[in-house]
Amino acid sequence: MARKSFGQHFLLDLNITRKIARLADLRPGDAVIEVGPGPGGLTRALVETGARVIAVEKDQRFRPLLEELAAASAGALTLVIGDALKVDEAALAGGPAHVVSNLPYNVGTPLLIKWLTGPWTPRSLTLMFQKEVAARIAAQPGAEAYGRLAVIAQATSEARVVMDVPARAFTPPPKVESAVVRLTPRADRPSAQRLDALQTVTAAAFGQRRKMLRASLKTLAHEGGGGEALALAAGLDPQARAETVDVAGFLRLADAWLRTRDA
């Protein structure tokens, strides 16, 4: 039985799980991490690809079933009982790896931020989210869903929604629709310092969405002129609002903030 506290909704439809595995574009021998396998619906489809699957499950109730799957997989499946927010993916995979998961709803966004901004960079991410969250990841400037998550996701990855999944495909059916997002790391992924700065400036800018940049960035200003000077240093209109600024603009803003901070 699914636990509401864990945000569990299990995907058991073989047609859908196999399609997700195909969208992940896995090759035999590839390492792939799956978070929240539950009863193993998607896990089976991943093993079928010939990939080496590391399944991270927090709910002990699924341990016997997943251990049975692992025993029958001829070494293709490794089970890790633990909290995905705390595991060391590099150590688990022993090198580069893909991530493919029907993520538990209550930890989907924190896990994505961990994988996008942390020290370990996945080869690719093929992830199921609530449709609303998927829209926020892929949103473009000016869209209602465009915000901090879109900027961070798109600064670090090529992000696109590749599949919609109806609620009836899950057990139990959630109250919302879902979607699969495919993210591939960008070759020009920002450095760790620049990424930290991007997180800081987007938190300030989107923390007060209705305000102009000159007001929302005021708390970040380290010299005369306040938020207006910081926006101008990034080549941005101080009267613009955060939801109209593209990813490149936010990266320039991060650079400008680093210059003023370190001056």
C-alpha positions in Angstrom: 0.0 0.0 0.0 1.3 3.5 -0.9 2.2 5.8 1.9 0.9 9.3 1.6 3.7 10.6 3.9 6.2 9.3 1.3 4.4 10.8 -1.6 4.0 7.4 -3.2 2.1 6.6 -6.4 3.2 3.5 -8.1 3.6 3.1 -11.9 2.9 -0.5 -12.9 1.7 -0.1 -16.5 4.3 -2.0 -18.6 3.7 0.0 -21.7 4.4 3.3 -19.9 7.4 2.0 -17.9 9.0 0.6 -21.0 8.4 3.9 -22.8 10.1 5.8 -20.0 13.1 3.4 -20.2 13.3 4.0 -24.0 13.2 7.8 -23.5 16.1 7.5 -21.1 18.2 6.2 -24.0 20.1 3.7 -22.0 22.7 1.4 -23.4 23.7 -2.1 -22.1 26.1 -1.7 -19.2 25.2 1.9 -18.5 24.9 2.7 -14.8 21.5 4.1 -13.8 20.2 5.2 -10.4 16.5 4.9 -9.7 14.9 6.6 -6.7 11.8 5.3 -5.0 11.3 2.0 -7.0 8.5 0.9 -4.7 7.2 -2.5 -6.0 9.6 -2.3 -9.0 7.4 -1.5 -12.0 9.9 0.9 -13.6 12.8 -1.1 -12.2 11.9 -4.1 -14.3 11.8 -2.0 -17.4 15.2 -0.5 -16.6 16.7 -3.9 -16.1 15.3 -5.0 -19.4 17.5 -2.4 -21.2 20.7 -4.2 -20.0 21.7 -1.3 -17.8 23.2 -1.7 -14.4 20.5 -0.4 -12.1 21.0 0.9 -8.5 17.6 1.3 -6.9 17.4 3.5 -3.8 14.4 2.8 -1.6 13.5 4.4 1.7 10.4 2.3 2.5 11.5 -1.0 4.2 8.2 -2.6 3.2 9.5 -3.1 -0.4 12.8 -4.6 0.7 11.7 -8.3 0.3 10.2 -7.8 -3.2 13.1 -5.7 -4.4 15.7 -8.2 -3.0 13.8 -10.9 -4.9 14.1 -8.8 -8.1 17.8 -8.2 -7.5 18.4 -12.0 -6.9 16.7 -12.8 -10.3 18.5 -10.0 -12.2 21.9 -11.8 -12.6 23.7 -8.9 -11.0 21.9 -6.2 -13.0 20.1 -4.7 -10.0 21.6 -3.5 -6.8 19.3 -2.5 -3.9 20.2 0.4 -1.6 17.9 1.0 1.4 18.3 4.6 2.3 17.3 8.3 1.9 18.0 9.5 -1.7 18.5 13.1 -0.3 21.5 11.8 1.7 23.2 9.2 -0.5 26.5 9.7 -2.3 25.6 9.0 -6.0 29.2 8.9 -7.2 30.0 6.2 -4.6 26.9 4.2 -5.4 27.4 4.2 -9.2 31.2 4.0 -9.1 31.4 6.6 -11.9 29.1 8.4 -14.3 25.5 7.4 -14.3 22.0 8.3 -15.5 19.1 8.9 -13.2 15.6 7.5 -14.2 12.8 7.7 -11.6 9.2 8.1 -10.9 10.0 10.5 -8.1 8.0 10.6 -4.8 6.0 13.8 -5.1 7.2 15.2 -1.7 10.9 15.1 -2.5 11.0 15.5 -6.3 12.1 19.1 -6.4 14.7 18.9 -3.6 16.2 15.9 -5.4 16.3 17.7 -8.7 18.1 20.7 -7.2 20.6 18.3 -5.6 21.4 16.7 -8.9 21.5 19.9 -10.8 23.7 21.9 -8.4 25.6 19.4 -6.3 29.1 18.0 -6.8 27.9 15.0 -8.7 26.6 15.6 -12.2 24.4 12.8 -13.8 24.9 11.9 -17.4 21.2 12.5 -17.9 18.0 12.8 -15.9 14.7 11.2 -17.0 12.2 12.0 -14.2 8.5 11.8 -13.5 7.0 14.8 -11.8 3.6 16.3 -11.2 2.7 18.0 -14.4 2.7 21.4 -12.7 6.3 20.9 -11.6 7.3 19.6 -15.0 5.9 22.8 -16.5 8.0 24.9 -14.1 11.2 23.1 -15.1 10.7 23.7 -18.8 9.0 27.1 -18.7 10.2 30.0 -20.8 10.5 33.7 -19.8 7.2 35.4 -19.6 5.2 32.2 -18.9 3.3 32.0 -15.6 5.3 28.9 -14.6 8.7 30.5 -15.3 10.6 30.9 -12.1 13.7 30.0 -10.1 13.4 26.2 -10.9 13.3 26.9 -14.7 16.4 29.2 -14.5 18.5 26.7 -12.5 17.4 23.7 -14.6 18.0 25.4 -17.9 21.3 27.0 -16.9 22.6 23.6 -16.1 20.8 21.4 -18.6 18.8 21.1 -21.8 15.3 20.5 -20.3 12.2 19.4 -22.1 8.9 17.6 -21.3 8.9 14.4 -23.3 5.8 12.5 -22.1 2.5 13.2 -20.3 1.2 10.5 -18.0 -2.5 10.3 -16.9 -3.4 9.8 -13.3 -5.1 6.5 -14.0 -1.7 5.0 -14.9 -0.8 5.0 -11.2 -1.8 3.0 -8.2 -3.3 4.7 -6.3 -4.2 7.4 -8.9 -3.0 10.8 -7.7 -5.2 13.9 -7.8 -3.0 15.5 -10.5 -1.6 14.6 -13.9 2.1 13.8 -14.3 4.8 14.3 -16.9 8.2 13.0 -17.7 11.1 15.5 -18.0 14.3 14.8 -19.8 17.4 16.8 -18.7 20.8 16.5 -20.3 23.7 18.5 -18.8 24.9 21.4 -20.8 28.5 21.5 -22.0 28.8 25.1 -20.7 27.4 24.2 -17.3 28.2 27.0 -14.8 31.1 26.5 -12.4 30.2 25.7 -8.8 30.9 29.3 -7.7 28.8 30.8 -10.5 26.0 28.3 -9.8 25.9 29.2 -6.1 25.7 32.9 -7.1 22.9 32.0 -9.6 20.9 30.4 -6.7 21.4 33.5 -4.6 20.3 36.0 -7.2 17.3 33.9 -8.3 16.2 33.5 -4.7 16.2 37.3 -4.3 14.6 38.1 -7.6 11.8 35.5 -7.5 11.3 35.9 -3.8 9.3 39.1 -4.6 8.0 38.3 -8.1 5.8 41.4 -8.3 8.6 43.8 -7.6 10.9 45.3 -10.1 14.6 44.1 -10.1 15.8 47.4 -8.5 13.7 46.6 -5.4 14.0 42.8 -5.3 17.8 42.9 -5.6 18.3 45.6 -3.0 19.3 43.1 -0.3 22.1 41.8 -2.6 23.7 45.2 -3.3 27.1 45.7 -1.8 27.8 49.2 -3.1 26.1 52.5 -3.9 23.1 52.4 -6.2 21.5 49.4 -4.6 19.5 46.9 -6.7 19.3 49.3 -9.7 23.1 49.4 -10.0 23.3 45.6 -9.8 20.8 45.2 -12.5 22.5 47.8 -14.8 25.8 46.0 -14.2 24.2 42.9 -15.6 22.8 44.7 -18.6 19.3 44.4 -17.3 16.5 46.9 -17.1 16.1 47.8 -13.4 12.4 48.2 -13.9 12.0 44.7 -15.3 10.5 41.9 -13.3 12.2 38.6 -12.7 9.7 36.5 -14.8 10.8 38.4 -17.9 14.5 37.9 -17.5 16.0 35.0 -19.5 18.6 32.5 -18.3 21.5 34.3 -19.9 20.4 37.5 -18.1 20.3 35.7 -14.7 23.8 34.3 -15.4 25.0 37.9 -16.1 23.3 39.0 -12.9 25.1 36.2 -11.0 28.4 37.4 -12.4 27.7 41.0 -11.5 26.8 40.1 -8.0 30.1 38.0 -7.6 32.1 41.1 -8.8 30.5 43.4 -6.3 30.6 40.8 -3.5 34.3 40.2 -4.0 35.3 43.9 -4.7 
